[in-house]
Amino acid sequence: MIETFKRLHNAGAPLVLLNVWDVGSALGIERAGAQAIATSSWAVAAARGYDDGEALPFEELEDVTRRIAKSISVPLTVDIETGYSEAPAEVADHALRIRKTGAVGINIEDRDPKTASPVMIEDFTAKLRAIVRAQESEGEALFINARSEVFFDPEDSTRPAERLEHAMERAHAYVDAGANGIFFPGLTDPDLVAKLVEEIGAPINVMVPDVKQLKIMKQAGARRISFGPAPYLSAMEMLTNCSREALTL
């Protein structure tokens, strides 16, 4: 299934991922025709009563991942945030544990939990290399989508266009360390997306809030487009509105 998932990252027809939080949401999106399923760490945590930022115990993440993987017939990729550790060996162990639940891909981010800014490139690439080594040792395979916080960095006051060089530096380093794709949440300028697509050999993943932005990013050349917590927020808003209407009749 890993090879199927890799082939879905096409230049002409990008992989569209509406992020899920449990079995029910995964099955609903699969029934709509999804070619793959992705979790949102924010949504998974919220659905289980936790804040985002690895407050959700890793064992619970394994549990929901296993349940989703057993319930769907398409590839599953899972958001593991920073890997639940700063130690590369422990991050690699966590990645393999997720792989053994049935997922074929992971998102792992370069965010510093204390500052929300990107960590040093060397620190993050050490995690990526550790995951790659562990895969080879165990005979497993994962699609590693390396998420960079460059365009979300709260300590960087420069405009997105001025961050492009930094983004490219990180993307090249992450691909060299074994990442299969690069994810830049917060990147909304289609011209910058097009430049990254042209510069980076690996698939570029962006996050969009709605279908209108999805169309724009498709035209820009993104090969993977996800929605993050937007589906969960939309579902909860609909539930609240329907409930309010019923309760006020």
GUVO-440210 format. One record per atom (N, C-alpha, C): residue in one letter; x, y, z. Coordinates in steps of 0.1 Angstrom, whole numbers, plus 5000, padded with zeros to 4 digits. Layout:
<pts>
AXYZ
...
</pts>
This chain:
<pts>
M500849885000
M500050005000
M500950135000
I502150125005
I503050235005
I503350284991
E503550194982
E503750234968
E502550294961
T501450254965
T500150314960
T500150454965
F500450474978
F500350604984
F501350704977
K502550654974
K503550734968
K503050784954
R502450694947
R502050724933
R500850824933
L500250844944
L499150944945
L499651084945
H500951104947
H501451244947
H501851284933
N500851314925
N501051334911
N501151484908
A501951524898
A501951664894
A500651714887
G500051624879
G498851664872
G497651654880
A497551554890
A496351534898
A496851514912
P496951624920
P497551614933
P496651544943
L497251484953
L496551414963
L495851514972
V494551494974
V493751584982
V493351504995
L493751565006
L493451495019
L492651575028
L491451525031
L490551595041
L490751525054
N491451595063
N491951525075
N490851485085
V491051365091
V490051305099
V490551295114
W489651255123
W489951245137
W489551115144
D488751035137
D488350905142
D487850815131
V487350695135
V486950595124
V485750655117
G484750715124
G483550765117
G483950865106
S484750965110
S485151065100
S485951005088
A486750905091
A487550845081
A486650765071
L485750695076
L484850615068
L483950715059
G483550825065
G482650915058
G483450975046
I484751005048
I485551065037
I485950965027
E486150835032
E486450735022
E485250705013
R484050705019
R482850685011
R482650795000
A483150915003
A483051024993
A484051004982
G484950904982
G485850884971
G487250914974
A487650934986
A489050964989
A489950854986
Q491150894980
Q492150794976
Q493050754988
A493050844998
A493850815010
A493250895021
I493650865033
I493150925045
I494350985053
A494151095059
A495151165067
A494551205080
T495251195091
T494751245104
T495251395106
S494551465114
S494951595119
S495251585134
S496451615138
S496851605152
S495951685161
W495651805156
W494751905163
W493351835165
A492851785154
A491451725155
A491451605163
V492451515162
V492451385169
V492451425184
A493351515188
A493451555202
A492151615207
A491551705199
A490351775203
A489151675205
A489151575196
A488051475197
A488151385209
R489351375215
R489551295227
R489751385239
G489551515238
G489551595250
G490851655254
Y491851655244
Y493151705247
Y493451835239
D494451905244
D494952015236
D495951965225
D496152035215
D497152005205
D498552025211
G499551965205
G500951985210
G501351865219
E500951745215
E501451615221
E500851595235
A499751665238
A499051645251
A498351505250
L497951465238
L497351335236
L498451235239
P498251135248
P499251035251
P499550955238
F500750915236
F501150845224
F500350715222
E500050645233
E499350525233
E497950545227
E497350655230
E496050685225
E496150715210
L497250785206
L497450805191
L497550675184
E498350575190
E498450445184
E497050375183
D496250395193
D494950325194
D494050375182
V493950515181
V493050565171
V493550535157
T494850535155
T495450505143
T495150355139
R495350265148
R495050125146
R493550105142
R492650175149
R491250155146
R490850205132
I491450325129
I491250385115
I491750285105
A493050245106
A493650165096
A492850035094
K492349975104
K491549855103
K490249875096
S489749995096
S488350025091
S488350065077
I489450115071
I489450175058
I490250085048
S490050105035
S490650025025
S491650105017
V491950225021
V492850315014
V494050345023
P495150395017
P496350425026
P495950535036
L496650515048
L496550615059
L497850675062
T497850805064
T499050875069
T498650955082
V499550955091
V499251005105
V500151115109
D499651215115
D500351335120
D500951295134
I502251285135
I502851255148
I503551375154
E503151495150
E503651625155
E505251625155
T505951645166
T507351645165
T507951505167
G507151405168
G507651275171
G507551235185
Y506951315193
Y506851285208
Y508151265215
S509151335210
S510451325217
S511451415210
E512451455217
E513551535210
E514751435207
A514651315212
A515751215210
A515451145196
P516351155187
P516151085174
P515750935175
A516450865183
A516250725184
A514750695189
E514350775198
E512950755204
E511950795193
V512250905186
V511350945175
V511250835165
A512350775161
A512350665151
A511450545156
D511550515169
D510750405175
D509250445174
H508950565177
H507550605176
H507050595162
A507850635152
A507450625138
A507150485134
L508050395139
L507850245135
L506650195142
R506350235154
R505150195161
R503850235154
I503950355148
I502750405140
I502650325127
R503850285121
R503750205109
R503150065112
K503450015124
K502949885127
K501449885131
T500850005132
T499350005134
T498649995121
G499350005110
G498749995097
G498850125088
A499350235094
A499650355086
A500850335077
V500750405065
V501850395056
V502650525055
G502150625062
G502850755061
G502750835074
I503650925076
I503651015088
I503951155084
N503351245091
N503751385091
N504651405104
I505751465102
I506551505114
I507151645112
E507051725122
E507251875121
E508551915128
D509152025123
D510352075128
D510052185139
R508852185144
R508552295154
R509152265168
D509752375174
D510152365188
D508952375197
P508652285205
P507452285214
P507452405223
K508652455226
K508752565236
K508452705229
T508952725217
T508852855210
T507852855198
A507452735193
A506652715181
A507452765168
S508652795170
S509552825158
S510252695153
P510852695141
P511552575137
P512752555145
V513052425148
V514352395154
V515452405145
M516752385150
M517852395141
M517752285130
I518152315118
I518052215107
I518752085111
E519952095117
E520651975121
E519851885131
D519151945140
D518351865150
D517251795143
F516651855133
F515451785127
F515951685117
T517051705110
T517551605100
T518051485108
A518451505120
A518951385128
A517751295131
K516551355133
K515351275135
K514951195122
L515051265111
L514651205098
L515651095095
R516951115097
R517851005094
R517650885103
A517250915116
A517050805125
A515850725121
I514850785116
I513650715111
I513950625099
V514750685090
V515150615078
V516050485081
R516950505091
R517750395095
R516950285101
A515950325110
A515150225116
A514250155106
Q513750225096
Q512950155086
Q513750045079
E514950085075
E515849995068
E516149865077
S516449895090
S516749785099
S515549695101
E514349745102
E513149665104
E512549615092
G513049655080
G512349615068
G511049675066
E510749795072
E509549865070
E509649985061
A508550045057
A508650155048
A507550255051
L507950385052
L507050495055
L507250605045
F506150675042
F506250795034
F506350905045
I507550965045
I507851075055
I507551205049
N506551275054
N506251405050
N506751505061
A507851575057
A508451665067
A507851795067
R507251835078
R506551965079
R507452065085
S507552185078
S508352295083
S507452405087
E507852475098
E507052585104
E507552715099
V508352725088
V508852845083
V507852955082
F506752915076
F505653025073
F504653045084
F504952965095
F504152975108
F504953035119
D506253065116
D507153105127
D506753235134
P506353225147
P505953345154
P507053445157
E508353395156
E509453485158
E510053555146
D509453515134
D509953575122
D508953675117
S509353795116
S508453905112
S508553935098
T509353875090
T509553895076
T508353845068
R508153895057
R507053855048
R507353715042
P506253645038
P506453515033
P507453505021
A507453605012
A508353605001
A509853605006
E510053675017
E511453685022
E511853565030
R510953475033
R511253345040
R511453235030
L511353265017
L511453155007
L512753095007
E513853165008
E515153115008
E515353015019
H514853055031
H514952975043
H514152845041
A513052855035
A512152745032
A512852645023
M513552695012
M514252615003
M515452545009
E516152615018
E517252555025
E516752435033
R515752455040
R515152345049
R514652225040
A513952255030
A513452155021
A514552065015
H515552125010
H516652055004
H517351965015
A517552015027
A518151945038
A517251825042
Y515951845042
Y515051745047
Y514951625036
V514951665024
V514951565013
V516251485013
D517351555015
D518651485016
D518751385028
A517951415038
A517951335050
A516951215049
G516251215039
G515351105036
G513851135036
A513451255037
A512051295036
A511551265022
N510251215021
N509651185008
N508851305003
G508451395012
G507651515008
G507951625018
I507551745014
I507751865022
I506451935024
F506151965037
F504852035040
F505152165046
F504452275039
F504652405044
F503252465048
P502752435060
P501552505064
P501752655066
G500752725063
G500852875064
G501252935051
L501652855041
L502052915028
L500752925020
T500453045016
T499153065009
T499353144996
D500553184993
D500853254981
D501153154969
P500353144959
P500553044949
P501853064941
D502253194940
D503553214933
D504753154941
L504653164954
L505753104962
L505652954961
V504452894961
V504252754960
V504852704947
A504652774936
A505152744923
A506652744923
K507252834930
K508752844930
K509352724938
L508652694949
L509152574956
L508952444948
V507852434941
V507652314933
V508752304922
E509152414917
E510152414906
E511552384912
E511752424924
E513052414931
E513252284937
I512252224944
I512352104952
I511851984944
G512651884944
G512351764937
G511151684943
A511051684956
A510051614963
A508651684962
P507551604964
P506251674964
P506151774975
I505451884971
I505251994980
I503751984985
N503651984998
N502251975005
N501952115011
V500752165008
V500252285015
V498952255021
M498552345030
M497252335037
M496352445033
V495052405031
V494052505026
V492852505035
P492152615036
P490952615045
P489652575038
D489652585024
D488352565017
D488652525002
V487652484995
V487752444981
V488252544972
K487852674974
K488352784966
K489852784966
Q490452784978
Q491952784979
Q492552654973
L491852544975
L492252414969
L492552424954
K491652494947
K491752504932
K492952594929
I493252694937
I494352784935
I495652704936
M495752624947
M496952554950
M497152434940
K496152384934
K496252284924
K496952344912
Q496452464908
Q497052534897
Q498552574899
A498852604912
A500252634915
A501152524914
G500652394914
G501552284912
G501752204925
A501052234936
A501252154948
A500752004945
R501551914950
R501151774947
R500451704958
R500351774969
R499551724980
R498951834987
I497651834990
I496851944995
I495951885006
S496151945018
S495451895030
S494652005036
F493751975045
F492852075051
F493052095066
G493952015072
G494252035086
G493052015095
P492752105105
P491652095114
P490352145108
A490352195096
A489152265090
A487952165090
P488052035085
P486951955085
P486351925099
Y487151915109
Y486651895123
Y485952015127
L486552135125
L485852255129
L484552275122
S484452245109
S483252255102
S482152155107
A482552035110
A481651935115
A481051975128
M481952025137
M481552075150
M480552195149
E480852285140
E480052395138
E478652355133
M478652265124
M477352215119
M476552145130
L477152065139
L476552005150
L475952105160
T476752205163
T476252305172
T475052385166
N475152415153
N474052495147
N472752405146
C472852275143
C471752195142
C471152175156
S472052155166
S471552135180
S470852265185
R471452375182
R470852505186
R469452525180
E469252485167
E467952505161
E466952405167
A467352285170
A466452185176
A466052225190
L467052275198
L466852305212
L466052435214
T465952515204
T465252645205
T463852645199
L463452535193
L462152525187
L461052535198
</pts>
